[in-house]
Structures are given as structure tokens and as C-alpha cells.
Amino acid sequence: MLSRRAMLAGGLLGGLGLRAARADVPTIRLGSLPFGTSTWEAAVIKARGLDTANGFELDAVKLAGNDAARIGFIGGQVDTIIGDLLWAARLGNDGQAVRFIPYSTTEGGVMVPGDSPVKSLKDLAGKRLGVAGGPLDKNWLLLRAQAKDAAGIDLEQAAEIAYGAPPLITLKLEQGALDAALTYWTYSARLKAKGYRQLVGAEDIMHALGVPGDVALIGYLFQDATVKEKPAAVAAFARASRAAKDMLASDPSTWQIVRPLMAAEDEATFEALKHDFLAGIPRRSIAEERADAEKLYAVMARLGGSRLVGKGDALPPDLYYTGRNG
């Protein structure tokens, strides 16, 4: 815990001068990870002046990892982070109200070598399957549900499962130590650029489970107290975020701002990351998002139980930020 706090404190120092210099303007402190895609969007917001144009100052606070981000968010050292819908719902159901702004519908999927004999979920039986995250990872729970429904197999029992961090799982797949890997979308995109094939995407799994649209399972999280304390600044941040996405989708030159942050070693990797980011931009109403998210939540709550969802049996009623939460 001490090391986490130290990392968090170190990340926070970079933004202190900025906040002091513009004390007259409301600030939104975004906690971002070194290789997280929120840094892409933040760079566009700053470079194009989308924060000042909307009447706030974006302070991008660099954090060392997911633990530091969650500690900073819960402790109030940052106003918002990119977070998981399930974690946000659990906080809300446990009494700590959180508001969720959909960020991306791109989730990754199961990757296999281009020449792999694995052609369907049923073919994963008896194979070495790497899973990024742990046994309660949302993508893993969805994949298990789909494999049971479509192929009649329990992957947890039928395959040889190895859990690990996304970089390690991806590396083991490339080294041939795994036959397939369920990993996050940025790693999937890099694998596609190297000739690997996506067996099934998380979006495909959602549709197969009866969800008609692509659901954003990650989003910007704000504590309810922050929304109530500075509603105009939170609304302005939401507008700037949307404007940045629209610029990335419509103006190719905007990607020159982002490219230095992408660690894309070649053109194929850059194009794969760009394609999957743009494909994940949420386009639906909050009502549509919530309706489909409720269906997925029920599936994951059934598979993960209270270890995953905590006390709640449904999404908190005010989980989604509508601009009127404050």
C-alpha cells in the first residue's frame, strides 16, 4: 500500500502547478495510465483547446497502474478515471454512488495464430487458453457463457486455463506456449497487425447472448459528489470528450497528436489500433446502453456471484451520467 501511495503521490505532483496557475477556472483531474487510451483523448483535448473552449481546465494526472488509479479515484485525488462498468456498479450497490460515461465498446477477444486449426469455440476444448485478468474478468465470464450456450462446453473445465496480465498472456501466445489468448483490445490489435486471427470478439459474444447493440463496458467514472459539486465542469468534460472522439473519427490529421503516445512500432500496428479505437466509439443513447448492460450484468452476476457484483442484483438506478445527475 505504501508503494502504491508513493506512486500516486508522484503522479499527482505533475498537475499541482497547473491547478495553481488557473485557480479561477474549474479543473477536471483525469487520472490516466502511461499506456492507456485516455491519454490519447486527453492529448487531443489539450492540443485542440477543447477544455478551455468548454470553460474548464483538463489536468491529466499520470498514474502508475490500475491500483493507483482506483486509490486516487476513491480517495478524491483525481476526479475521473477510465473504469469498468462492473466495478462502478459494485461501488454504487455498496453505497458509494458513481456515475458512468460510456467510453468505448471495443473489448478485445480470443486471438489465435493465423494458421491455427482452432476455428470455433468448440475447438478450444483441450487447448491451452490464456486469459488476461483473472477468473472474474468480465470478458472471461462472457466467453464462458457463450461457450456453454453455443458449444455446450465449460471452458474452465474443458481447456487448460492460464490467467495473467495482458502483456504476459500476449507474449506467451507469440512464443507458442498458448494455443489461444483472451486479451484486451489494444493487445488484440497489435496481434492482428502481426497476422494473428480473432476467433471471436467480445462484441460478438454480447450479441450471441441476446444483446442487440455494442455495449460500452468501460467508461469515465465520476463520484456522485463530484457531479454535484461541479456539475458544469463535468458536463463540459463530457462535451470535450465527445468532441475529441469526433475529431479523431473525422479528421485524420488529429491522429498526428496521438501517434507519439501509441507505441506503434510500424504502420500496420498504428492502423490496427486506430481502426479498433474508432470502431469502439459509443454512438447509442444512454437508455439503449443501460438496457443492454442490464442483460449482460445479469449474465455476469449469475456466473460471478457476490464475489463479482457485491450486494447488488441489478445496476444502480443512477449509474449512467445523463447530464442531469447533478
C-alpha positions as CSV (number, residue, x, y, z in Angstrom):
1,M,0.0,0.0,0.0
2,L,2.8,2.4,0.8
3,S,4.4,1.9,-2.6
4,R,1.0,2.5,-4.3
5,R,0.5,5.7,-2.4
6,A,4.0,6.8,-3.3
7,M,3.4,6.2,-6.9
8,L,0.1,8.0,-6.7
9,A,1.7,11.0,-4.9
10,G,4.4,11.1,-7.5
11,G,1.9,11.2,-10.3
12,L,-0.1,13.9,-8.7
13,L,2.8,16.3,-8.3
14,G,2.9,17.0,-12.1
15,G,-0.5,18.7,-12.0
16,L,-0.1,21.0,-9.0
17,G,1.4,23.9,-10.8
18,L,-1.3,23.8,-13.5
19,R,-4.1,23.9,-10.9
20,A,-2.4,26.8,-9.1
21,A,-1.9,28.8,-12.3
22,R,-5.6,28.7,-13.3
23,A,-7.4,28.8,-9.9
24,D,-10.2,30.8,-11.5
25,V,-11.2,28.0,-13.9
26,P,-12.8,24.7,-12.7
27,T,-10.5,21.8,-13.2
28,I,-11.2,18.2,-14.0
29,R,-8.3,15.9,-12.9
30,L,-8.2,12.9,-15.2
31,G,-6.1,10.0,-13.8
32,S,-4.6,8.2,-16.7
33,L,-2.2,5.3,-17.1
34,P,1.0,5.6,-19.1
35,F,-0.2,3.4,-22.0
36,G,-4.0,3.9,-21.5
37,T,-6.0,5.3,-24.4
38,S,-7.4,8.0,-22.2
39,T,-4.1,9.7,-22.7
40,W,-4.9,9.8,-26.5
41,E,-8.1,11.6,-25.9
42,A,-6.6,13.9,-23.3
43,A,-3.9,14.9,-25.7
44,V,-6.4,15.9,-28.3
45,I,-8.5,17.8,-25.8
46,K,-5.4,19.8,-24.8
47,A,-3.9,20.3,-28.2
48,R,-7.2,21.5,-29.7
49,G,-8.2,23.6,-26.7
50,L,-11.4,21.7,-26.2
51,D,-11.2,22.1,-22.4
52,T,-10.8,25.9,-22.4
53,A,-13.4,26.2,-25.2
54,N,-15.8,24.5,-22.9
55,G,-14.9,26.5,-19.8
56,F,-12.7,24.1,-17.8
57,E,-9.1,23.0,-17.4
58,L,-8.2,19.4,-18.0
59,D,-5.4,18.2,-15.7
60,A,-4.1,14.9,-17.0
61,V,-2.6,13.2,-13.9
62,K,-0.2,10.3,-14.7
63,L,-0.7,7.3,-12.5
64,A,1.4,4.1,-12.3
65,G,-1.3,1.5,-12.7
66,N,-4.9,0.3,-12.1
67,D,-4.4,0.1,-8.3
68,A,-3.1,3.7,-8.2
69,A,-6.0,4.8,-10.4
70,R,-8.6,3.2,-8.1
71,I,-7.0,4.5,-5.0
72,G,-6.7,8.0,-6.4
73,F,-10.4,7.9,-7.6
74,I,-11.8,6.6,-4.3
75,G,-9.7,9.0,-2.3
76,G,-10.7,12.0,-4.4
77,Q,-7.1,12.9,-5.6
78,V,-8.5,12.6,-9.2
79,D,-12.0,13.5,-10.4
80,T,-12.3,10.8,-13.0
81,I,-10.6,7.6,-14.4
82,I,-11.4,5.1,-17.1
83,G,-13.1,2.3,-15.2
84,D,-15.0,-0.9,-15.5
85,L,-18.8,-0.8,-15.5
86,L,-19.0,-3.8,-13.1
87,W,-16.6,-2.1,-10.6
88,A,-18.7,1.1,-10.9
89,A,-21.9,-0.8,-10.3
90,R,-20.4,-2.6,-7.3
91,L,-19.3,0.7,-5.7
92,G,-22.8,2.0,-6.2
93,N,-24.5,-1.0,-4.8
94,D,-22.2,-0.9,-1.8
95,G,-23.2,2.6,-1.1
96,Q,-20.6,4.7,-2.9
97,A,-22.5,6.4,-5.7
98,V,-20.6,6.6,-9.0
99,R,-21.6,8.0,-12.4
100,F,-20.6,6.3,-15.6
101,I,-20.0,7.9,-19.0
102,P,-19.6,5.3,-21.8
103,Y,-16.1,5.5,-23.3
104,S,-15.6,2.5,-25.6
105,T,-17.4,-0.6,-26.9
106,T,-14.2,-2.2,-28.0
107,E,-13.3,-5.1,-25.7
108,G,-10.9,-7.4,-27.4
109,G,-11.4,-11.1,-27.9
110,V,-9.9,-14.5,-28.3
111,M,-6.8,-14.4,-30.6
112,V,-5.1,-17.4,-32.3
113,P,-2.2,-17.7,-34.7
114,G,-3.2,-17.1,-38.3
115,D,-2.7,-20.8,-39.3
116,S,-4.3,-22.2,-36.1
117,P,-6.6,-25.2,-36.5
118,V,-8.9,-23.6,-33.9
119,K,-11.9,-22.4,-35.9
120,S,-14.7,-22.3,-33.3
121,L,-15.2,-22.1,-29.6
122,K,-15.7,-25.9,-29.5
123,D,-12.2,-26.3,-30.9
124,L,-10.8,-24.7,-27.7
125,A,-11.5,-27.9,-25.8
126,G,-8.2,-29.4,-24.7
127,K,-6.3,-26.4,-25.8
128,R,-4.0,-24.1,-23.7
129,L,-6.1,-20.9,-23.3
130,G,-4.6,-17.7,-21.8
131,V,-7.0,-15.3,-20.0
132,A,-5.9,-11.7,-19.4
133,G,-7.0,-10.8,-15.9
134,G,-8.4,-13.3,-13.5
135,P,-11.3,-15.8,-13.1
136,L,-13.7,-12.9,-12.6
137,D,-12.7,-10.8,-15.6
138,K,-15.8,-9.7,-17.4
139,N,-14.7,-10.9,-20.8
140,W,-13.8,-14.3,-19.4
141,L,-17.3,-14.6,-17.9
142,L,-19.0,-13.6,-21.1
143,L,-16.8,-16.1,-23.1
144,R,-17.6,-18.9,-20.7
145,A,-21.3,-18.2,-21.0
146,Q,-21.2,-18.1,-24.8
147,A,-19.1,-21.4,-25.0
148,K,-21.6,-23.1,-22.8
149,D,-24.6,-21.8,-24.9
150,A,-23.1,-22.3,-28.4
151,A,-20.7,-25.2,-28.0
152,G,-22.0,-27.0,-24.9
153,I,-18.7,-26.8,-23.1
154,D,-17.5,-25.3,-19.9
155,L,-14.2,-23.8,-20.9
156,E,-13.0,-23.6,-17.3
157,Q,-13.0,-27.4,-17.2
158,A,-12.6,-28.3,-20.9
159,A,-9.5,-26.1,-21.6
160,E,-6.2,-25.7,-19.9
161,I,-6.5,-22.1,-18.5
162,A,-3.7,-19.8,-17.6
163,Y,-4.5,-16.4,-16.0
164,G,-2.1,-13.5,-16.3
165,A,-1.5,-9.8,-17.1
166,P,-2.3,-8.9,-20.7
167,P,1.3,-8.3,-21.7
168,L,2.4,-11.7,-20.4
169,I,-0.6,-13.6,-21.9
170,T,0.1,-11.9,-25.3
171,L,3.8,-12.8,-25.1
172,K,3.1,-16.4,-24.2
173,L,0.8,-16.7,-27.2
174,E,3.5,-15.3,-29.5
175,Q,6.0,-17.7,-28.0
176,G,3.8,-20.7,-28.7
177,A,3.2,-21.5,-25.1
178,L,-0.5,-20.9,-25.5
179,D,-2.9,-22.1,-28.3
180,A,-5.2,-19.1,-27.9
181,A,-5.5,-16.0,-25.7
182,L,-8.4,-13.9,-24.5
183,T,-6.9,-10.5,-24.2
184,Y,-7.7,-6.8,-24.2
185,W,-8.4,-4.9,-27.4
186,T,-5.1,-3.0,-27.6
187,Y,-3.2,-6.2,-27.4
188,S,-5.6,-7.9,-29.9
189,A,-5.0,-5.0,-32.3
190,R,-1.2,-5.5,-32.1
191,L,-1.6,-9.2,-32.7
192,K,-3.8,-8.6,-35.7
193,A,-1.0,-6.5,-37.2
194,K,1.3,-9.5,-36.8
195,G,-1.0,-11.8,-38.7
196,Y,-2.9,-13.3,-35.8
197,R,-6.6,-14.1,-36.2
198,Q,-9.5,-13.1,-33.9
199,L,-11.6,-16.2,-33.2
200,V,-14.3,-14.3,-31.5
201,G,-14.7,-10.8,-30.3
202,A,-16.3,-9.7,-27.0
203,E,-18.8,-7.8,-29.1
204,D,-19.8,-11.0,-31.0
205,I,-20.3,-12.7,-27.6
206,M,-22.6,-10.0,-26.4
207,H,-24.7,-10.3,-29.5
208,A,-24.9,-14.1,-29.2
209,L,-26.1,-13.7,-25.6
210,G,-29.1,-11.7,-26.8
211,V,-27.8,-8.1,-26.6
212,P,-28.6,-6.3,-29.9
213,G,-26.1,-3.4,-29.6
214,D,-22.5,-3.0,-28.8
215,V,-22.2,-2.1,-25.1
216,A,-19.6,0.1,-23.5
217,L,-18.3,-1.9,-20.6
218,I,-15.6,0.7,-19.8
219,G,-16.2,4.4,-19.2
220,Y,-15.2,7.6,-17.4
221,L,-16.2,7.3,-13.8
222,F,-17.1,10.3,-11.6
223,Q,-18.1,10.2,-8.0
224,D,-21.6,11.4,-7.4
225,A,-20.2,14.1,-5.0
226,T,-18.0,15.5,-7.8
227,V,-21.0,15.7,-10.2
228,K,-23.0,17.6,-7.5
229,E,-20.1,19.9,-6.6
230,K,-19.2,21.0,-10.1
231,P,-21.9,19.9,-12.5
232,A,-21.0,22.4,-15.2
233,A,-17.4,21.2,-15.3
234,V,-18.4,17.6,-15.5
235,A,-20.8,18.4,-18.3
236,A,-18.1,20.4,-20.1
237,F,-15.7,17.4,-19.8
238,A,-18.3,15.1,-21.3
239,R,-18.7,17.5,-24.3
240,A,-15.0,17.8,-24.8
241,S,-14.5,14.0,-24.7
242,R,-17.2,13.6,-27.4
243,A,-15.6,16.4,-29.5
244,A,-12.2,14.7,-29.3
245,K,-13.7,11.4,-30.4
246,D,-15.5,13.1,-33.3
247,M,-12.2,14.8,-34.4
248,L,-10.4,11.5,-34.3
249,A,-13.2,10.0,-36.4
250,S,-13.5,12.7,-39.0
251,D,-10.1,14.5,-39.2
252,P,-7.1,12.1,-40.0
253,S,-4.6,14.9,-39.0
254,T,-5.8,14.6,-35.4
255,W,-4.0,11.3,-35.2
256,Q,-0.7,13.1,-35.5
257,I,-1.3,14.3,-32.0
258,V,-2.0,10.8,-30.7
259,R,0.5,8.7,-32.7
260,P,3.6,9.5,-30.4
261,L,1.6,8.1,-27.5
262,M,0.6,4.8,-29.2
263,A,3.9,2.9,-29.1
264,A,3.0,1.7,-32.6
265,E,6.3,0.3,-34.0
266,D,5.0,0.1,-37.6
267,E,2.3,1.3,-39.9
268,A,0.3,-1.9,-39.6
269,T,0.1,-1.6,-35.8
270,F,-0.8,2.0,-36.0
271,E,-3.7,1.3,-38.4
272,A,-4.9,-1.6,-36.3
273,L,-5.0,0.4,-33.1
274,K,-6.6,3.3,-34.9
275,H,-9.3,1.1,-36.5
276,D,-10.3,-0.6,-33.3
277,F,-10.4,2.7,-31.3
278,L,-12.7,4.3,-33.8
279,A,-14.9,1.2,-34.0
280,G,-15.4,1.4,-30.3
281,I,-16.8,5.0,-30.1
282,P,-20.2,4.8,-28.4
283,R,-23.0,6.0,-30.7
284,R,-26.1,5.0,-28.8
285,S,-28.4,6.7,-26.3
286,I,-27.9,6.2,-22.6
287,A,-31.3,4.4,-22.5
288,E,-30.1,1.8,-25.1
289,E,-26.8,1.4,-23.3
290,R,-28.4,0.7,-20.0
291,A,-31.0,-1.7,-21.3
292,D,-28.3,-3.9,-22.9
293,A,-25.9,-3.5,-20.0
294,E,-28.6,-4.8,-17.6
295,K,-28.8,-8.0,-19.7
296,L,-25.1,-8.5,-19.6
297,Y,-25.0,-7.7,-15.9
298,A,-27.5,-10.5,-15.2
299,V,-25.3,-13.0,-17.0
300,M,-22.1,-11.9,-15.2
301,A,-23.8,-11.8,-11.8
302,R,-25.0,-15.4,-12.4
303,L,-21.6,-16.6,-13.2
304,G,-19.5,-14.5,-10.8
305,G,-21.9,-14.2,-7.9
306,S,-21.3,-11.8,-5.0
307,R,-17.5,-12.1,-5.5
308,L,-18.0,-10.1,-8.7
309,V,-21.0,-7.8,-8.1
310,G,-21.2,-7.4,-4.4
311,K,-24.5,-6.8,-2.8
312,G,-26.5,-5.8,-5.9
313,D,-28.6,-7.9,-8.2
314,A,-29.0,-5.1,-10.7
315,L,-27.2,-1.9,-11.9
316,P,-27.7,1.0,-9.6
317,P,-30.6,3.2,-10.8
318,D,-28.5,6.4,-11.4
319,L,-25.3,4.7,-12.6
320,Y,-25.3,6.4,-16.0
321,Y,-24.4,10.0,-16.2
322,T,-27.1,11.9,-18.2
323,G,-26.1,15.5,-17.7
324,R,-28.9,15.8,-15.1
325,N,-27.4,13.7,-12.3
326,G,-26.2,16.8,-10.6
